[in-house]
Amino acid sequence: MMNQTKDFDIIPTRESIASVERDIRFFPSQTQSPHWLSLDQIAEWNETGYLCPLDVYNDNEIADIRAYFDELLADVIAQGGNSYSISSAHLKHGRVWDMLTNQRIAGYVSDLLGENVVGWGSHFFCKMPHDGKQVDWHQDSSFWPLTPTKAVTVWLAIDDADEENGCMEVYTGSHTHGLLDFDASDADSNNVLDQVVKNPEKYGKWRRTPLRAGQVSIHSDLLVHGSMPNNSDRRRCGLTLRYCPADVHAYLGWNQKGVVVHGQANTTDWPGADRPNENGA
């Protein structure tokens, strides 16, 4: 287990991200012989920047994962955290490392990004019943010191996610507009993040994206997306898993978080994070 784990819980400042010279644009998938996706899905990805739903875990498997998360969340809250504070989780929790390296997920991603893929991020976004929090419209790339911008997010539904409990919403096609201007969130917006892209309807077509527990969606780091508050009596937990091709360069020490999940990578660029021990799990 790495000694620097706690440092990775800190989101880089806007100034530090801005100081990084990056190649910011969408790179369409060039895959001609996918193993896990269809050619129609590859074409859909290139056009929309989004795929959903994709099956990963069956009912029994995701029920076991949900029970594991219930215990993890209880421990975090007991230590003063909250339902959004479990980040860089694969560096601390072996079960999350296993989800990041799941070969079905890695297969989907490699069909989009190419043979050599690194998983580098894992963050639980857990909306408790009636918690009032929302995720305003944003692009993931604005938070990440990576170049070129080829990264993707896999959103794994731990609980069923639907309109009632605040499933993710996207603007398909918005990934083709580069990095968009954004404003700081209002103090009273109840935004989980600290920024918002205004007037997202200018950049794509709105789509709500419900998932059953055990399914995933995949979106480009330049896709505008967000989610409304959970106004239901049910929890809505999702685990975001972040990936990029091994030829992406990570600044600010983020390469230390990487795990090769498919193919291979230069160990100088991506030295590889070992699976952490977690009560023997």
QUIZI-V47976 format. One record per pair of residues at least 12 apart in sequence whose ideal C-beta (glycine too) atoms are under 7 Angstrom apart, sorted by the first residue. I is the first residue (numbers start at 1). GAP is how many residues later the second one is. D is the distance in Angstrom with one decimal. If there is no record, write none. Layout:
# QUIZI-V47976
i=I gap=GAP d=D
i=I gap=GAP d=D
This chain:
# QUIZI-V47976
i=1 gap=275 d=4.4
i=1 gap=276 d=6.9
i=2 gap=89 d=6.1
i=2 gap=254 d=6.5
i=2 gap=271 d=6.1
i=4 gap=252 d=6.2
i=5 gap=83 d=6.4
i=5 gap=86 d=4.6
i=5 gap=87 d=5.8
i=8 gap=80 d=4.1
i=8 gap=83 d=6.5
i=8 gap=249 d=5.7
i=9 gap=78 d=5.3
i=9 gap=79 d=5.9
i=11 gap=132 d=6.3
i=12 gap=133 d=5.9
i=12 gap=240 d=5.6
i=16 gap=236 d=6.2
i=17 gap=128 d=5.7
i=20 gap=125 d=4.8
i=20 gap=127 d=6.8
i=20 gap=231 d=4.9
i=22 gap=125 d=3.8
i=22 gap=127 d=6.5
i=23 gap=124 d=5.2
i=23 gap=125 d=3.8
i=23 gap=126 d=6.7
i=24 gap=117 d=6.6
i=24 gap=125 d=4.9
i=24 gap=154 d=5.7
i=24 gap=155 d=4.8
i=25 gap=124 d=6.6
i=25 gap=153 d=6.0
i=26 gap=23 d=6.8
i=26 gap=149 d=4.9
i=26 gap=150 d=5.5
i=26 gap=194 d=6.2
i=26 gap=196 d=5.6
i=27 gap=121 d=6.7
i=27 gap=123 d=5.1
i=28 gap=18 d=4.2
i=29 gap=13 d=5.2
i=29 gap=16 d=5.8
i=29 gap=17 d=5.9
i=29 gap=83 d=4.8
i=31 gap=80 d=5.4
i=31 gap=81 d=7.0
i=34 gap=77 d=4.0
i=35 gap=72 d=5.9
i=35 gap=76 d=6.2
i=36 gap=71 d=3.9
i=36 gap=72 d=5.1
i=36 gap=75 d=5.2
i=37 gap=71 d=6.2
i=37 gap=74 d=4.4
i=42 gap=69 d=6.8
i=45 gap=67 d=5.8
i=48 gap=124 d=3.8
i=48 gap=125 d=6.0
i=49 gap=123 d=6.5
i=49 gap=124 d=6.8
i=49 gap=125 d=6.9
i=49 gap=126 d=3.1
i=49 gap=170 d=6.2
i=49 gap=171 d=3.9
i=49 gap=173 d=6.8
i=49 gap=174 d=4.2
i=50 gap=120 d=5.4
i=50 gap=122 d=5.5
i=50 gap=167 d=6.8
i=50 gap=169 d=4.8
i=50 gap=173 d=5.9
i=51 gap=166 d=6.5
i=51 gap=167 d=4.7
i=52 gap=157 d=4.8
i=52 gap=159 d=6.9
i=52 gap=165 d=3.6
i=53 gap=158 d=5.3
i=53 gap=162 d=4.2
i=53 gap=164 d=6.4
i=54 gap=54 d=5.9
i=54 gap=161 d=6.4
i=54 gap=162 d=5.1
i=54 gap=164 d=7.0
i=55 gap=160 d=5.8
i=56 gap=46 d=6.6
i=56 gap=48 d=5.3
i=56 gap=49 d=5.9
i=56 gap=100 d=6.8
i=56 gap=158 d=6.1
i=56 gap=159 d=6.7
i=56 gap=160 d=5.3
i=57 gap=157 d=3.8
i=58 gap=156 d=6.4
i=59 gap=155 d=6.7
i=61 gap=153 d=6.7
i=62 gap=151 d=4.7
i=62 gap=152 d=3.7
i=65 gap=93 d=6.4
i=66 gap=92 d=5.5
i=66 gap=93 d=6.9
i=66 gap=147 d=6.9
i=68 gap=27 d=5.4
i=69 gap=89 d=5.6
i=69 gap=168 d=6.4
i=72 gap=14 d=6.8
i=72 gap=21 d=6.7
i=73 gap=53 d=6.6
i=83 gap=43 d=3.8
i=83 gap=45 d=5.4
i=84 gap=41 d=6.3
i=84 gap=42 d=6.6
i=84 gap=108 d=5.7
i=86 gap=37 d=7.0
i=86 gap=38 d=4.3
i=87 gap=36 d=4.3
i=88 gap=34 d=6.6
i=88 gap=169 d=6.2
i=89 gap=33 d=4.4
i=89 gap=34 d=6.8
i=89 gap=35 d=6.5
i=90 gap=32 d=4.3
i=90 gap=169 d=6.8
i=91 gap=166 d=6.4
i=91 gap=182 d=5.9
i=91 gap=185 d=6.4
i=92 gap=184 d=5.8
i=93 gap=183 d=6.5
i=93 gap=185 d=5.1
i=94 gap=181 d=5.5
i=94 gap=182 d=5.4
i=94 gap=183 d=6.3
i=94 gap=184 d=4.2
i=94 gap=187 d=5.0
i=95 gap=183 d=6.6
i=95 gap=186 d=5.8
i=96 gap=26 d=5.2
i=97 gap=178 d=4.6
i=97 gap=179 d=6.4
i=99 gap=57 d=6.7
i=99 gap=140 d=6.5
i=99 gap=142 d=6.7
i=100 gap=19 d=4.4
i=100 gap=22 d=5.4
i=100 gap=141 d=5.4
i=100 gap=159 d=6.2
i=100 gap=161 d=6.7
i=101 gap=18 d=6.5
i=101 gap=158 d=6.1
i=101 gap=160 d=4.9
i=105 gap=49 d=5.6
i=105 gap=111 d=6.6
i=105 gap=136 d=6.7
i=106 gap=155 d=4.1
i=106 gap=156 d=4.5
i=108 gap=110 d=6.4
i=109 gap=43 d=6.3
i=109 gap=45 d=6.7
i=109 gap=134 d=4.8
i=110 gap=152 d=4.4
i=112 gap=40 d=6.5
i=112 gap=106 d=7.0
i=113 gap=37 d=6.4
i=113 gap=39 d=6.8
i=113 gap=130 d=6.8
i=113 gap=132 d=4.7
i=114 gap=131 d=5.3
i=115 gap=147 d=6.8
i=115 gap=148 d=4.2
i=116 gap=129 d=6.2
i=116 gap=130 d=3.8
i=116 gap=146 d=6.8
i=116 gap=147 d=3.6
i=116 gap=148 d=5.7
i=116 gap=149 d=5.8
i=117 gap=126 d=5.6
i=117 gap=128 d=6.3
i=117 gap=129 d=6.7
i=117 gap=144 d=5.4
i=117 gap=145 d=4.1
i=117 gap=146 d=6.2
i=118 gap=125 d=6.7
i=118 gap=126 d=5.8
i=118 gap=128 d=5.4
i=118 gap=140 d=4.3
i=118 gap=141 d=6.7
i=118 gap=142 d=5.8
i=118 gap=143 d=6.8
i=118 gap=147 d=5.6
i=118 gap=152 d=5.1
i=119 gap=122 d=6.4
i=119 gap=123 d=6.9
i=119 gap=124 d=5.0
i=119 gap=140 d=4.9
i=119 gap=142 d=4.5
i=120 gap=122 d=5.6
i=120 gap=124 d=6.7
i=120 gap=134 d=6.4
i=120 gap=137 d=4.6
i=120 gap=138 d=4.4
i=121 gap=120 d=6.9
i=121 gap=121 d=3.0
i=121 gap=136 d=6.7
i=122 gap=117 d=6.5
i=122 gap=119 d=5.5
i=123 gap=117 d=4.9
i=124 gap=113 d=6.4
i=124 gap=115 d=5.4
i=125 gap=113 d=5.2
i=125 gap=115 d=6.2
i=126 gap=109 d=6.7
i=126 gap=111 d=4.0
i=127 gap=38 d=6.8
i=127 gap=39 d=5.3
i=127 gap=103 d=3.8
i=127 gap=108 d=6.9
i=127 gap=109 d=4.5
i=128 gap=107 d=5.8
i=129 gap=101 d=6.3
i=129 gap=103 d=6.2
i=129 gap=104 d=5.1
i=129 gap=105 d=6.1
i=129 gap=106 d=6.0
i=130 gap=100 d=6.8
i=130 gap=101 d=6.3
i=131 gap=99 d=6.1
i=132 gap=58 d=5.2
i=132 gap=97 d=5.4
i=133 gap=57 d=5.4
i=133 gap=59 d=5.2
i=133 gap=96 d=6.1
i=134 gap=56 d=5.8
i=134 gap=57 d=6.2
i=134 gap=93 d=6.3
i=134 gap=94 d=5.5
i=134 gap=95 d=4.7
i=135 gap=56 d=6.9
i=135 gap=57 d=5.0
i=135 gap=58 d=6.2
i=135 gap=91 d=4.7
i=135 gap=92 d=4.6
i=136 gap=49 d=6.0
i=136 gap=53 d=6.5
i=136 gap=55 d=4.5
i=136 gap=57 d=6.4
i=136 gap=60 d=3.9
i=136 gap=90 d=5.3
i=137 gap=59 d=5.7
i=137 gap=60 d=4.4
i=137 gap=63 d=4.6
i=137 gap=87 d=5.4
i=137 gap=89 d=4.5
i=138 gap=44 d=6.7
i=138 gap=55 d=5.8
i=138 gap=57 d=5.8
i=138 gap=58 d=6.6
i=138 gap=59 d=5.9
i=138 gap=88 d=6.4
i=139 gap=40 d=6.6
i=139 gap=41 d=6.3
i=139 gap=58 d=6.7
i=139 gap=82 d=6.8
i=139 gap=83 d=5.4
i=139 gap=84 d=6.8
i=139 gap=85 d=5.9
i=140 gap=13 d=5.8
i=140 gap=81 d=4.5
i=141 gap=38 d=6.0
i=141 gap=80 d=4.1
i=141 gap=81 d=5.3
i=142 gap=37 d=6.3
i=142 gap=40 d=6.3
i=142 gap=53 d=6.7
i=144 gap=77 d=6.6
i=145 gap=105 d=6.6
i=145 gap=106 d=4.0
i=145 gap=107 d=4.6
i=145 gap=109 d=5.9
i=146 gap=98 d=6.2
i=146 gap=102 d=5.3
i=146 gap=104 d=5.5
i=147 gap=101 d=6.9
i=147 gap=102 d=5.4
i=148 gap=100 d=6.5
i=149 gap=72 d=5.5
i=149 gap=73 d=6.2
i=150 gap=94 d=5.5
i=150 gap=95 d=5.3
i=150 gap=98 d=5.6
i=151 gap=70 d=4.2
i=151 gap=91 d=6.2
i=151 gap=92 d=6.7
i=151 gap=93 d=4.1
i=151 gap=97 d=6.8
i=152 gap=66 d=5.6
i=152 gap=67 d=6.7
i=152 gap=68 d=6.0
i=152 gap=69 d=6.5
i=152 gap=91 d=5.5
i=153 gap=66 d=5.5
i=153 gap=87 d=5.3
i=153 gap=89 d=5.6
i=154 gap=62 d=5.1
i=154 gap=64 d=5.3
i=154 gap=87 d=4.3
i=154 gap=89 d=6.8
i=155 gap=13 d=6.2
i=155 gap=61 d=6.1
i=155 gap=62 d=4.8
i=155 gap=83 d=5.2
i=155 gap=85 d=5.6
i=156 gap=60 d=5.0
i=156 gap=82 d=6.3
i=156 gap=83 d=4.5
i=156 gap=85 d=6.3
i=157 gap=54 d=4.0
i=157 gap=55 d=6.5
i=157 gap=56 d=5.1
i=157 gap=57 d=6.7
i=157 gap=58 d=5.5
i=157 gap=81 d=5.6
i=158 gap=55 d=6.3
i=158 gap=79 d=4.0
i=158 gap=80 d=6.2
i=158 gap=81 d=6.0
i=159 gap=54 d=5.6
i=159 gap=75 d=7.0
i=159 gap=76 d=5.4
i=159 gap=77 d=5.5
i=159 gap=78 d=4.8
i=160 gap=52 d=5.7
i=160 gap=53 d=5.2
i=161 gap=49 d=6.0
i=161 gap=50 d=4.8
i=161 gap=75 d=5.3
i=161 gap=77 d=6.3
i=162 gap=48 d=4.4
i=163 gap=45 d=6.1
i=163 gap=47 d=6.7
i=164 gap=68 d=4.5
i=165 gap=65 d=4.6
i=165 gap=67 d=4.3
i=165 gap=69 d=5.1
i=165 gap=71 d=4.0
i=166 gap=61 d=5.0
i=166 gap=62 d=5.0
i=166 gap=63 d=5.7
i=166 gap=64 d=4.1
i=166 gap=70 d=5.4
i=167 gap=41 d=6.4
i=167 gap=42 d=6.0
i=167 gap=43 d=4.8
i=167 gap=44 d=6.7
i=167 gap=60 d=6.4
i=168 gap=41 d=5.1
i=168 gap=49 d=6.8
i=168 gap=57 d=5.9
i=168 gap=59 d=4.9
i=169 gap=37 d=6.7
i=169 gap=38 d=6.8
i=169 gap=39 d=5.1
i=169 gap=40 d=6.7
i=169 gap=56 d=6.6
i=169 gap=57 d=6.1
i=169 gap=58 d=6.1
i=170 gap=37 d=5.3
i=170 gap=39 d=6.1
i=170 gap=49 d=6.4
i=170 gap=53 d=5.9
i=170 gap=55 d=4.3
i=171 gap=29 d=4.9
i=171 gap=32 d=5.7
i=171 gap=33 d=3.4
i=171 gap=34 d=6.5
i=171 gap=35 d=5.8
i=171 gap=53 d=4.4
i=172 gap=32 d=5.2
i=172 gap=33 d=5.0
i=172 gap=35 d=5.5
i=173 gap=31 d=3.8
i=173 gap=32 d=6.0
i=174 gap=26 d=6.6
i=174 gap=29 d=3.9
i=174 gap=30 d=3.6
i=174 gap=49 d=5.7
i=174 gap=50 d=4.0
i=175 gap=45 d=4.1
i=175 gap=47 d=4.2
i=175 gap=48 d=4.4
i=177 gap=26 d=5.0
i=179 gap=43 d=7.0
i=180 gap=17 d=5.2
i=180 gap=23 d=6.7
i=182 gap=13 d=4.5
i=182 gap=14 d=6.1
i=182 gap=15 d=4.9
i=183 gap=12 d=6.8
i=183 gap=13 d=5.7
i=183 gap=15 d=6.1
i=190 gap=39 d=7.0
i=197 gap=27 d=5.5
i=200 gap=24 d=4.7
i=203 gap=21 d=5.9
i=204 gap=20 d=6.5
i=243 gap=18 d=6.9
i=246 gap=17 d=6.9
i=246 gap=19 d=3.7
i=246 gap=20 d=6.9
i=246 gap=24 d=6.2
i=249 gap=20 d=6.8
i=255 gap=14 d=6.0
i=255 gap=15 d=5.4
i=255 gap=16 d=6.9
i=256 gap=15 d=6.7
i=256 gap=17 d=6.8
i=257 gap=16 d=6.0
i=258 gap=12 d=4.2
i=258 gap=14 d=6.7
i=258 gap=15 d=6.4
i=259 gap=13 d=6.3
i=259 gap=14 d=5.3
i=260 gap=12 d=6.1
